C-alpha cells in the first residue's frame, strides 16, 4: 500500500508550489479544493510538467452525478468529462467521483463509456448519507460496470453508520473488499464530515489491520488542515512500520 496525500490540506491557491513539502510523492489533486486555471495550454505546458514526478490521482469536482435535478445532473456529467480530460493531460492513474445521494436513475451506459475511454481507473466513492452510502447500490453499480473501481472513504463510512444508513461499517467493508483499491483516510466525531486527523484509536487500528489484508493500492490522507495531515501521516506510517518489523 502506498501512503499519500490529498491536496485538500494545502492552500487553495498555489498548492502546486508547496507539494514538495509533503513527505510522499503519492498525491491526489482535489479539483474542488485546489485551484486550477482550466486553460488547456497552461495545464499542458506549465502545470503538467511539474506534476510529472508524482504518482498522481484526481478527485473530481463531481459530487452529484445523476442528481434528481436535470440541470444539475447535466452539469455534473459535463464536469466529470472535463475532469477526466484534465486527468489524461496530467497522466493521473485514478479519478475519484461521487454519485448524488438523491439519484433517481444511474446511467450505467455512461459509466461504462467513461470507464472504457479513460486510460486510468475511475473510482466511485461512498457517500456519508443517503443513496450510495450503503453497500447495496454501490455493489450493484460495480457489478453492472465491471471496469469501475471503488474508493472507500473511512470518514464517510463512520458517519453513514452513525446516521443509520449502514448497519455495521466492518460488514460494509467485508461486502465490498474485493473492489477496494483505493482509500481516503480521515476521521470525525460522528457529528459532521470534519475531515479531522486519523489517529490510532482501537477502532482505527482495526480498520488498518483490515486494510493490510485487503491491500488497496493507495491510502490517501484527506484532511482539511496541514496539521491533521501530518498527524495522520506519522500515526499511520508508524503503525504500518511497527507491524512490518514485528
C-alpha positions in Angstrom: 0.0 0.0 0.0 1.2 3.5 -0.9 0.6 6.2 1.6 -0.1 9.6 0.1 -1.9 12.9 0.5 -4.8 14.8 -0.9 -4.1 18.5 -1.8 -7.1 19.3 0.4 -4.6 20.0 3.2 -2.8 22.6 1.1 -3.6 26.3 0.3 -6.3 26.5 -2.4 -4.2 28.8 -4.5 -0.5 27.9 -5.1 -0.9 24.3 -3.8 1.3 23.1 -6.7 4.2 25.2 -5.4 4.3 23.5 -2.0 3.8 19.9 -3.0 7.5 19.3 -2.3 6.8 19.9 1.4 4.7 16.8 1.6 6.7 13.6 2.7 5.3 11.5 -0.1 5.2 11.5 -3.9 1.8 9.9 -3.9 -0.7 12.8 -4.5 -4.4 13.2 -5.1 -5.3 16.6 -6.6 -8.7 17.6 -5.2 -10.2 19.7 -8.0 -12.8 21.2 -5.7 -10.3 22.4 -3.1 -7.2 23.2 -5.3 -7.4 26.0 -7.8 -6.5 25.2 -11.4 -6.8 27.6 -14.4 -8.8 25.5 -16.9 -6.9 26.7 -19.8 -5.5 23.9 -22.0 -2.2 25.5 -22.8 -1.5 26.3 -19.2 -2.4 22.8 -18.0 -0.3 21.1 -20.6 2.8 23.4 -20.6 3.0 24.8 -17.1 1.3 22.5 -14.6 1.6 19.0 -16.1 5.4 19.1 -16.3 5.6 20.0 -12.6 3.3 17.1 -11.6 5.1 14.5 -13.7 7.4 13.5 -10.8 4.3 12.4 -8.7 2.2 9.2 -8.5 -0.9 11.2 -9.3 -4.7 10.8 -8.9 -7.5 13.3 -9.1 -10.6 13.9 -7.0 -13.3 15.1 -9.5 -15.4 18.1 -8.7 -18.4 15.8 -9.4 -20.4 15.1 -6.2 -23.9 14.9 -7.5 -23.7 12.8 -10.7 -27.2 11.6 -11.8 -28.9 14.1 -9.5 -32.7 14.2 -9.5 -32.4 17.8 -10.7 -31.8 17.5 -14.5 -30.0 20.9 -14.7 -27.5 19.8 -12.0 -27.3 16.3 -13.5 -26.3 17.6 -16.9 -23.8 20.0 -15.4 -22.2 17.2 -13.3 -21.9 14.9 -16.3 -20.1 17.6 -18.3 -17.8 18.4 -15.3 -16.8 14.7 -14.8 -15.9 14.5 -18.5 -13.8 17.7 -18.2 -12.1 16.4 -15.1 -11.3 13.1 -16.9 -9.7 15.1 -19.7 -7.6 17.0 -17.2 -6.6 13.6 -15.7 -5.3 12.5 -19.1 -3.3 15.7 -19.5 -1.7 15.1 -16.1 -1.2 11.4 -16.5 -3.3 10.7 -13.4 -3.8 7.0 -12.7 -7.1 7.3 -10.8 -10.1 9.7 -10.7 -12.5 9.6 -7.8 -16.1 10.8 -8.1 -19.4 10.7 -6.3 -22.9 9.8 -7.4 -25.7 12.0 -6.0 -27.3 10.9 -2.8 -30.7 11.9 -4.3 -30.1 9.9 -7.5 -33.2 8.8 -9.4 -31.6 6.7 -12.1 -28.0 5.7 -12.7 -26.9 5.8 -16.3 -24.8 2.6 -16.4 -24.2 3.1 -20.1 -22.5 6.4 -19.5 -20.3 5.0 -16.7 -19.3 2.1 -19.0 -18.3 4.6 -21.7 -16.4 6.9 -19.3 -14.6 3.9 -17.7 -13.6 2.3 -21.0 -12.4 5.6 -22.6 -10.3 6.7 -19.6 -6.7 5.4 -19.6 -6.6 5.2 -15.8 -9.1 3.8 -13.3 -12.4 5.6 -12.5 -13.4 5.1 -8.8 -16.8 5.5 -7.2 -16.6 6.8 -3.6 -19.1 6.1 -0.8 -21.3 9.0 0.4 -21.7 9.8 4.1 -25.5 9.7 3.9 -28.4 9.0 1.5 -28.0 6.8 -1.5 -24.6 5.3 -2.3 -23.7 5.4 1.4 -24.7 1.8 1.9 -23.2 -1.2 0.2 -26.2 -2.3 -1.8 -26.4 0.4 -4.5 -22.5 0.6 -4.6 -22.2 -3.2 -5.2 -25.0 -3.2 -7.8 -23.2 -0.4 -9.8 -19.8 -2.1 -9.6 -21.3 -5.3 -10.8 -23.1 -3.6 -13.7 -20.0 -1.6 -14.7 -17.1 -4.1 -14.4 -14.3 -1.7 -15.2 -15.4 0.7 -12.4 -13.4 0.7 -9.2 -14.2 1.7 -5.6 -12.7 4.3 -3.3 -13.5 3.5 0.3 -13.8 6.7 2.4 -13.4 5.8 6.1 -14.7 9.0 7.5 -17.8 8.9 5.3 -18.4 5.3 6.3 -18.3 6.1 10.0 -20.8 8.9 9.5 -23.1 6.7 7.4 -23.2 4.2 10.3 -23.8 6.9 12.9 -26.7 8.2 10.8 -28.3 4.8 10.3 -27.5 4.3 6.6 -25.0 1.5 7.4 -25.7 -1.2 10.0 -22.1 -2.2 10.6 -19.1 -0.5 9.0 -16.9 -3.5 9.1 -19.5 -5.7 7.5 -19.8 -2.9 4.8 -16.1 -3.3 4.2 -16.3 -7.1 4.0 -19.1 -6.9 1.5 -17.0 -4.7 -0.9 -13.5 -5.9 0.0 -12.7 -7.3 -3.5 -13.5 -3.9 -5.1 -11.5 -1.7 -2.7 -8.4 -0.5 -4.5 -8.1 3.0 -3.0 -8.8 4.5 0.4 -9.5 8.0 1.8 -8.1 8.4 5.4 -9.6 11.0 7.7 -11.8 10.9 10.8 -14.6 12.7 12.6 -16.5 12.7 15.9 -19.7 11.4 14.3 -21.4 14.8 14.1 -20.3 16.1 10.7 -17.8 15.4 7.9 -14.9 17.3 9.6 -12.0 15.5 7.8 -10.0 15.5 11.0 -6.8 13.6 11.8 -6.9 9.8 11.7 -5.3 8.8 14.9 -4.6 5.3 16.4 -7.8 4.6 18.3 -8.8 1.0 18.8 -11.3 1.2 16.0 -8.9 2.9 13.6 -6.3 0.2 14.3 -8.8 -2.5 13.5 -9.5 -0.7 10.2 -5.8 -0.5 9.3 -5.5 -4.3 10.0 -8.3 -4.9 7.6 -6.7 -2.7 5.0 -3.4 -4.7 5.4 -5.4 -7.8 4.5 -7.2 -6.2 1.6 -4.1 -4.3 0.4 -5.6 -1.4 -1.6 -3.1 0.3 -3.9 -3.3 3.7 -2.2 -4.1 5.1 1.2 -4.7 8.8 0.7 -4.8 11.2 3.7 -7.7 13.5 3.1 -7.7 16.0 6.0 -8.6 19.7 5.8 -5.5 21.0 7.5 -1.8 20.6 7.2 -1.5 19.8 10.9 -4.1 17.0 10.8 -2.4 15.6 7.6 1.0 15.4 9.3 -0.6 13.8 12.5 -2.3 11.2 10.3 0.9 10.5 8.3 3.0 10.0 11.4 0.4 7.8 13.1 -0.3 5.6 10.0 3.3 5.3 8.8 4.5 4.5 12.3 1.8 1.9 12.8 2.4 0.1 9.5 6.2 0.2 10.0 5.9 -1.3 13.5 3.7 -4.1 12.2 6.2 -4.9 9.4 9.1 -5.1 11.8 7.4 -7.4 14.3 
